[in-house]
């Protein structure tokens, strides 16, 4: 059963939240963070991307950068830009994108649930990225940014959340970069907090939607602290890490598309002919064509869009991995034809999140930077749950969740 608990969040005063909040550390590079922070000394980028406080070109993995994160975190607290709540709370975080609102509960998730597999993942993590985030958690002794979980739809929790949604939020702003609305409520009622804890205790599993490396890092640091403390009781704050949990049906998953630098020595005609072995190939003309259903792909090549439909027998509908379009395209196009086997390390391929649209695929090919582009139909949340429940792992770069969680609305201290 999923174990969660409220925590004493460290938060910006209401009048400062828009100066403190930021995008997550992993959706922008150092130069973008430097530009977005500008001369705003309250920007959370000074803690989550502290390389911006060093000369351009300083590695984000430089030991001095981690030390600067801790120094800045301490300064934020001393100056009152982040203030810890006097009591433990759960929180509600709502995001509105294109007229659709999703409501998440901000909770302390139990480290042992991750270690023992009750918090389920669907992607592999890289040890180097885990270690980077572990260093950041260790040096700050805090979870600076939340991870993004999904939970099975729950009527009791939905009604509780909707009751709060009718009240004035603690924070309410439109983020400058994504243009989405972000709202935040503090749950103070002991009865409501007990209800939330109880309802989660009935859930056999929680699912990582986004933030696999942050989840792994937070849990591993928690496990380290358990071993290092000779008086460990299991009730210490380090036994929990910060997560925002959304009902699965509310989440929006966008397509995650591919662009390739070359056709592995093939001409365009040879490439299209090779595709026809496993796909029905149809020239759709010069207007942008977006896949409309599972097992349908969109190829942009030589200023034309092609519809590719996977033929029967090219995938196993009973295999939760083999039925995925990311697996079909990886096996039958990227690997078999283009000889791109390892998507994590190949320099011949790049990935474009669906929020950028198919125009971005067209732009990158027309510029000459890339030779062709492949657009996929989005993975469903149910597919993610099925894969996580099966204990299997999705291919790399399979899911793109929007909107992204803003950082800086609340921080979880481990002591």
C-alpha positions as CSV (number, residue, x, y, z in Angstrom):
1,X,0.0,0.0,0.0
2,X,1.2,3.5,-0.8
3,X,2.5,5.4,2.3
4,X,2.6,9.2,2.2
5,X,2.6,11.9,4.8
6,X,2.3,15.7,5.0
7,X,5.4,17.8,5.5
8,X,6.4,21.3,6.6
9,X,6.9,22.9,3.2
10,X,9.5,25.7,2.6
11,X,7.7,28.2,0.4
12,X,8.1,31.7,-1.0
13,X,5.8,34.4,0.5
14,X,2.8,35.0,-1.8
15,X,4.1,38.3,-3.1
16,X,7.4,36.8,-4.1
17,X,6.3,33.5,-5.7
18,X,6.6,34.8,-9.3
19,X,10.1,36.0,-8.7
20,X,11.2,32.7,-7.1
21,X,9.4,30.1,-9.3
22,X,11.2,28.6,-12.3
23,X,11.0,25.9,-14.9
24,X,12.5,22.5,-13.8
25,X,16.3,22.1,-14.0
26,X,16.2,19.5,-16.8
27,X,14.1,21.3,-19.5
28,X,16.6,24.0,-20.3
29,X,20.3,24.4,-20.6
30,X,22.7,26.6,-18.6
31,X,22.5,29.5,-21.0
32,X,18.7,29.5,-21.1
33,X,18.7,29.5,-17.3
34,X,21.1,32.4,-17.3
35,X,18.9,34.4,-19.6
36,X,15.7,33.6,-17.8
37,X,17.2,34.5,-14.4
38,X,18.6,37.8,-15.8
39,X,19.2,40.1,-12.9
40,X,16.6,38.4,-10.6
41,X,18.5,37.3,-7.6
42,X,15.4,35.5,-6.2
43,X,15.1,33.1,-9.2
44,X,15.3,29.5,-8.1
45,X,17.8,28.9,-11.0
46,X,20.4,30.2,-8.6
47,X,19.8,27.0,-6.6
48,X,18.8,24.4,-9.2
49,X,21.1,25.7,-12.0
50,X,23.8,27.5,-9.9
51,X,26.4,27.4,-12.7
52,X,24.7,30.6,-13.9
53,X,26.6,32.3,-11.0
54,X,29.9,31.4,-12.6
55,X,31.6,32.4,-15.8
56,X,30.0,31.1,-19.0
57,X,31.3,27.7,-19.8
58,X,31.6,26.5,-16.2
59,X,30.5,22.9,-16.0
60,X,27.2,22.3,-14.1
61,X,29.1,19.3,-12.5
62,X,31.9,21.4,-11.1
63,X,32.1,20.7,-7.3
64,X,32.0,24.5,-6.8
65,X,28.6,24.6,-8.5
66,X,27.1,22.2,-6.0
67,X,28.6,24.2,-3.1
68,X,27.1,27.3,-4.6
69,X,23.7,25.7,-4.6
70,X,23.9,25.1,-0.9
71,X,25.2,28.6,-0.3
72,X,22.3,30.1,-2.3
73,X,19.7,27.9,-0.6
74,X,20.9,29.1,2.8
75,X,20.7,32.7,1.6
76,X,17.2,32.3,0.3
77,X,16.1,31.2,3.7
78,X,18.0,33.9,5.6
79,X,16.5,36.6,3.3
80,X,13.0,35.3,3.7
81,X,12.5,34.3,0.1
82,X,11.8,30.8,1.2
83,X,10.0,30.4,4.6
84,X,9.1,27.1,6.2
85,X,5.5,26.4,7.3
86,X,5.1,26.1,11.0
87,X,3.0,22.9,10.6
88,X,2.9,19.9,8.3
89,X,0.5,20.1,5.3
90,X,-0.5,18.5,2.1
91,X,-0.8,20.9,-0.8
92,X,-2.8,21.1,-4.0
93,X,-1.1,22.2,-7.2
94,X,-3.2,22.9,-10.3
95,X,-2.0,23.5,-13.8
96,X,-4.2,24.8,-16.6
97,X,-3.1,24.3,-20.3
98,X,-5.3,25.0,-23.3
99,X,-8.4,25.3,-21.1
100,X,-7.8,21.9,-19.3
101,X,-6.9,21.9,-15.6
102,X,-5.2,19.0,-13.7
103,X,-5.0,18.9,-10.0
104,X,-2.1,17.3,-8.1
105,X,-1.6,16.6,-4.4
106,X,1.8,17.5,-3.1
107,X,2.9,14.8,-0.6
108,X,5.9,13.3,1.1
109,X,6.3,9.9,-0.6
110,X,7.9,7.0,1.3
111,X,11.5,6.1,0.2
112,X,10.9,2.4,0.9
113,X,7.9,2.4,-1.5
114,X,10.3,3.3,-4.3
115,X,13.1,0.9,-3.1
116,X,10.6,-2.0,-2.8
117,X,8.8,-1.3,-6.1
118,X,5.4,0.1,-5.0
119,X,6.3,3.4,-6.6
120,X,6.6,2.0,-10.2
121,X,8.8,3.3,-13.0
122,X,8.5,2.8,-16.7
123,X,11.9,4.2,-17.8
124,X,15.6,3.3,-17.2
125,X,17.7,5.7,-15.4
126,X,21.4,6.6,-16.0
127,X,23.7,6.3,-13.1
128,X,25.6,9.6,-14.0
129,X,22.3,11.5,-13.9
130,X,21.2,9.9,-10.7
131,X,24.6,10.8,-9.1
132,X,24.2,14.4,-10.2
133,X,20.8,14.7,-8.6
134,X,22.0,12.8,-5.5
135,X,24.8,15.4,-5.0
136,X,22.3,18.2,-5.3
137,X,20.0,16.5,-2.7
138,X,22.9,15.8,-0.4
139,X,24.4,19.3,-0.5
140,X,21.1,21.0,0.1
141,X,19.7,18.4,2.4
142,X,16.4,19.0,0.6
143,X,14.3,18.0,-2.3
144,X,14.4,21.3,-4.2
145,X,12.0,20.1,-7.0
146,X,9.1,17.7,-6.9
147,X,8.7,14.5,-8.9
148,X,5.6,13.8,-11.0
149,X,3.4,10.8,-10.0
150,X,0.1,9.4,-11.2
151,X,-2.4,7.5,-9.1
152,X,-5.6,5.6,-10.0
153,X,-8.6,7.8,-10.2
154,X,-10.2,8.2,-6.7
155,X,-13.6,9.8,-6.2
156,X,-13.0,10.7,-2.5
157,X,-9.8,12.6,-3.3
158,X,-11.4,14.2,-6.4
159,X,-14.2,15.6,-4.3
160,X,-11.8,16.8,-1.6
161,X,-9.7,18.6,-4.2
162,X,-12.6,20.2,-6.0
163,X,-13.8,21.6,-2.6
164,X,-10.5,23.4,-2.2
165,X,-10.5,24.5,-5.9
166,X,-13.6,26.6,-5.1
167,X,-11.6,28.6,-2.6
168,X,-9.0,31.3,-3.1
169,X,-5.5,29.8,-3.8
170,X,-2.4,30.7,-2.0
171,X,-0.6,31.2,-5.4
172,X,-2.2,32.0,-8.7
173,X,-0.1,33.1,-11.7
174,X,0.5,32.7,-15.4
175,X,4.1,31.5,-16.0
176,X,6.0,33.7,-18.5
177,X,7.6,31.0,-20.6
178,X,4.9,28.4,-21.0
179,X,1.9,30.7,-20.7
180,X,0.1,28.2,-18.5
181,X,-1.8,29.0,-15.3
182,X,-0.4,27.6,-12.0
183,X,-2.4,27.6,-8.7
184,X,-1.5,26.3,-5.3
185,X,-3.6,25.7,-2.1
186,X,-2.5,24.7,1.4
187,X,-4.4,21.9,3.1
188,X,-4.6,22.7,6.9
189,X,-7.6,20.6,8.0
190,X,-6.4,17.6,10.0
191,X,-9.5,15.7,8.9
192,X,-8.7,16.3,5.2
193,X,-5.1,15.3,5.7
194,X,-6.1,12.1,7.4
195,X,-8.5,11.4,4.5
196,X,-5.7,11.9,2.0
197,X,-3.3,9.6,3.9
198,X,-6.0,7.0,4.2
199,X,-7.0,7.0,0.6
200,X,-3.4,6.6,-0.6
201,X,-3.0,3.7,1.8
202,X,-5.6,1.8,-0.2
203,X,-3.6,2.2,-3.4
204,X,-1.3,-0.8,-4.2
205,X,1.0,1.4,-6.3
206,X,1.9,4.9,-7.5
207,X,3.4,5.5,-10.9
208,X,6.2,7.8,-11.9
209,X,5.0,9.9,-14.8
210,X,8.0,12.3,-15.1
211,X,11.2,12.7,-13.0
212,X,12.7,9.2,-12.9
213,X,16.2,10.5,-12.1
214,X,14.9,12.8,-9.4
215,X,12.9,9.9,-7.9
216,X,15.8,7.6,-7.9
217,X,18.2,10.2,-6.5
218,X,15.8,11.2,-3.7
219,X,15.1,7.6,-2.7
220,X,18.8,6.6,-2.8
221,X,19.8,9.6,-0.6
222,X,17.0,8.7,1.8
223,X,18.3,5.1,1.9
224,X,21.8,6.3,2.5
225,X,20.7,8.4,5.5
226,X,18.8,5.4,6.9
227,X,22.1,3.4,6.9
228,X,24.2,6.3,8.3
229,X,21.9,7.0,11.3
230,X,22.6,4.5,14.1
231,X,19.4,5.8,15.8
232,X,17.2,5.5,12.7
233,X,13.5,5.0,13.6
234,X,11.8,5.3,10.2
235,X,10.0,8.4,11.1
236,X,12.7,10.9,10.1
237,X,12.0,13.4,7.3
238,X,14.7,11.8,5.1
239,X,12.5,8.7,4.8
240,X,10.2,10.8,2.5
241,X,10.7,12.7,-0.7
242,X,8.5,15.3,-2.4
243,X,6.0,14.3,-5.1
244,X,3.1,15.8,-6.9
245,X,0.5,13.1,-7.5
246,X,-2.2,13.5,-10.2
247,X,-5.1,11.3,-11.1
248,X,-4.1,9.3,-14.1
249,X,-7.1,10.3,-16.2
250,X,-6.3,14.0,-15.9
251,X,-2.8,13.8,-17.4
252,X,-1.8,15.0,-20.9
253,X,0.8,13.0,-22.7
254,X,2.1,14.6,-25.9
255,X,3.9,12.9,-28.8
256,X,7.7,12.6,-28.5
257,X,9.2,12.7,-32.0
258,X,12.4,11.8,-33.7
259,X,14.7,13.6,-36.2
260,X,17.6,11.8,-37.9
261,X,20.8,13.2,-39.4
262,X,21.1,10.7,-42.3
263,X,19.5,7.7,-44.0
264,X,22.4,5.3,-43.4
265,X,23.7,5.7,-46.9
266,X,20.3,5.2,-48.6
267,X,18.7,7.5,-51.2
268,X,15.2,8.8,-50.4
269,X,13.7,6.3,-52.8
270,X,15.7,3.4,-51.3
271,X,14.6,4.4,-47.9
272,X,10.9,4.6,-48.8
273,X,11.2,1.2,-50.5
274,X,12.8,-0.3,-47.4
275,X,9.9,1.1,-45.3
276,X,7.4,-0.6,-47.5
277,X,8.4,-4.0,-46.2
278,X,6.8,-3.4,-42.8
279,X,4.6,-0.3,-43.5
280,X,2.0,0.9,-45.9
281,X,3.5,4.1,-47.3
282,X,1.3,6.9,-48.6
283,X,2.5,10.3,-49.9
284,X,0.3,12.9,-48.1
285,X,1.8,15.9,-50.0
286,X,3.4,19.1,-48.6
287,X,1.0,20.0,-45.9
288,X,1.9,18.9,-42.4
289,X,0.4,15.5,-41.6
290,X,-0.1,14.4,-38.0
291,X,-0.7,10.7,-37.0
292,X,-4.3,10.2,-36.0
293,X,-4.2,6.8,-34.3
294,X,-1.9,4.1,-32.9
295,X,0.4,2.3,-35.3
296,X,0.3,5.2,-37.7
297,X,3.4,7.4,-38.2
298,X,4.2,10.6,-40.0
299,X,7.5,10.8,-42.0
300,X,8.8,14.2,-43.3
301,X,11.3,13.7,-46.1
302,X,12.3,15.9,-49.0
303,X,9.6,18.5,-48.2
304,X,6.9,15.8,-48.3
305,X,4.8,14.2,-45.6
306,X,4.2,10.4,-45.7
307,X,1.7,8.3,-43.7
308,X,3.3,5.1,-42.5
309,X,0.9,2.4,-41.2
310,X,2.4,-0.6,-39.5
311,X,1.3,-3.8,-41.2
312,X,-0.3,-6.6,-39.3
313,X,2.2,-9.1,-37.9
314,X,4.9,-6.4,-37.3
315,X,4.0,-6.1,-33.7
316,X,2.5,-8.3,-30.9
317,X,-0.8,-6.8,-29.6
318,X,-0.5,-8.9,-26.4
319,X,3.0,-7.6,-25.5
320,X,2.8,-4.3,-23.6
321,X,6.1,-3.2,-25.0
322,X,6.0,-4.6,-28.5
323,X,2.6,-3.0,-29.2
324,X,4.1,0.5,-28.5
325,X,4.7,2.8,-31.5
326,X,8.0,3.8,-30.0
327,X,9.1,0.2,-30.0
328,X,7.7,-0.5,-33.5
329,X,9.5,2.6,-34.9
330,X,12.7,1.8,-33.0
331,X,12.9,-1.8,-34.2
332,X,11.6,-1.5,-37.8
333,X,12.9,1.9,-38.8
334,X,15.7,3.2,-36.6
335,X,17.4,-0.1,-36.0
336,X,16.6,-2.3,-39.0
337,X,16.9,0.4,-41.7
338,X,18.9,3.2,-40.3
339,X,21.2,1.2,-38.0
340,X,20.5,3.4,-35.0
341,X,20.4,0.8,-32.2
342,X,21.1,2.7,-29.0
343,X,18.9,5.7,-28.8
344,X,20.6,6.9,-25.6
345,X,24.0,7.3,-27.1
346,X,23.7,7.7,-30.9
347,X,24.7,11.1,-32.2
348,X,22.7,10.5,-35.4
349,X,19.3,11.1,-33.7
350,X,17.6,13.8,-31.7
351,X,14.2,14.0,-30.0
352,X,11.6,16.8,-30.1
353,X,8.8,17.1,-27.5
354,X,5.3,17.4,-28.9
355,X,4.7,20.9,-27.4
356,X,7.0,22.3,-30.1
357,X,4.7,20.9,-32.8
358,X,5.4,19.3,-36.2
359,X,6.5,22.6,-37.5
360,X,9.7,22.2,-35.5
361,X,10.3,18.8,-37.2
362,X,9.8,20.5,-40.6
363,X,12.1,23.4,-39.7
364,X,15.0,21.2,-38.6
365,X,14.8,19.1,-41.7
366,X,14.4,22.0,-44.1
367,X,17.4,23.8,-42.4
368,X,19.6,20.9,-43.5
369,X,20.5,20.1,-39.9
370,X,18.5,16.8,-40.2
371,X,17.7,14.6,-43.1
372,X,14.2,13.3,-42.0
373,X,11.7,13.4,-39.2
374,X,9.4,10.9,-37.7
375,X,6.2,11.8,-35.7
376,X,4.5,9.3,-33.4
377,X,1.1,9.1,-31.9
378,X,1.3,9.7,-28.2
379,X,1.6,6.9,-25.6
380,X,-1.5,6.6,-23.4
381,X,-1.4,6.7,-19.6
382,X,-3.0,3.3,-19.5
383,X,-0.1,1.9,-21.6
384,X,2.4,3.4,-19.1
385,X,0.5,1.8,-16.2
386,X,0.3,-1.6,-18.0
387,X,4.1,-1.5,-18.6
388,X,4.9,-0.4,-15.1
389,X,2.6,-3.2,-13.6
390,X,4.3,-5.8,-15.9
391,X,7.7,-4.8,-14.5
392,X,8.9,-3.9,-18.0
393,X,10.7,-0.8,-19.2
394,X,9.6,1.5,-22.1
395,X,12.1,2.4,-24.8
396,X,13.9,5.7,-24.3
397,X,12.2,9.0,-25.1
398,X,8.7,7.6,-25.2
399,X,6.7,10.1,-23.2
400,X,6.4,13.8,-23.0
401,X,4.2,15.2,-20.2
402,X,2.8,18.8,-20.3
403,X,2.6,21.1,-18.6
404,X,5.8,20.7,-16.6
405,X,5.7,21.2,-12.9
406,X,7.1,24.6,-11.9
407,X,9.8,24.5,-9.3
408,X,10.0,26.8,-6.3
409,X,6.4,26.7,-5.2
410,X,7.4,24.4,-2.3
411,X,10.6,22.7,-1.1
412,X,10.9,19.6,1.2
413,X,13.7,19.7,3.7
414,X,15.1,16.3,4.8
415,X,15.8,17.4,8.4
